[in-house]
Amino acid sequence: MPKIKTNRGAAKRFRKSASGAVKRGQSHRRHILTKKSTKRMRHLRSPACVHKADVAAARRMLPY
């Protein structure tokens, strides 16, 4: 039986946490930063969890 390939696009976007949840980076941090407040940018720095409706798809793309 061959190994399952990891989706490389997903591997760059998601990480599994120790508890098994799937972490993701926040969006809206790439450009047009001058109008965004410092507080907003600070909160976007921290990782978030993938929504529970999308966790199964993310786990399928990251088998290992």
BELKA-V142567 format. One record per helix or strand of 2 or more residues. SS is the DSSP state (hx for helix, st for strand). FROM is the first residue (numbers start at 1). LEN is the number of residues. Records with the same first field share a line. If there is no record, write none. Layout:
# BELKA-V142567
SS: FROM-LEN + FROM-LEN
This chain:
# BELKA-V142567
hx: 8-6 + 38-8 + 55-7
st: 14-3 + 22-3 + 48-2
